[in-house]
Amino acid sequence: MKIDVDAFMNSLPIMGIGLLGIFIVTIVIIVGIYILKAATAPKKDAGNMVPEEQDEGTVDPSVKKESAMDLMKEREKKDFFETDSNFTISKDL
């Protein structure tokens, strides 16, 4: 097997242009995402803010909302440490 060094050297500029194109497209996508995020973000007008209503009543803005991941971790901890008459460690297993 012989490697043609001249053909490799001639193909480097073409490969460089392709790699540059990949970086340019990636940057355009990232900038587009930031523009869309800024355009669709809710306005921060504190004077006209009305708390959202839920089934139980209104939401207190000072209460921190738990994420779904936090709730899932708490459930896993509870299930892991909970034992029953069958001596299983977790109900999910």
Disulfide bonds with the S-S distance in Angstrom:
none
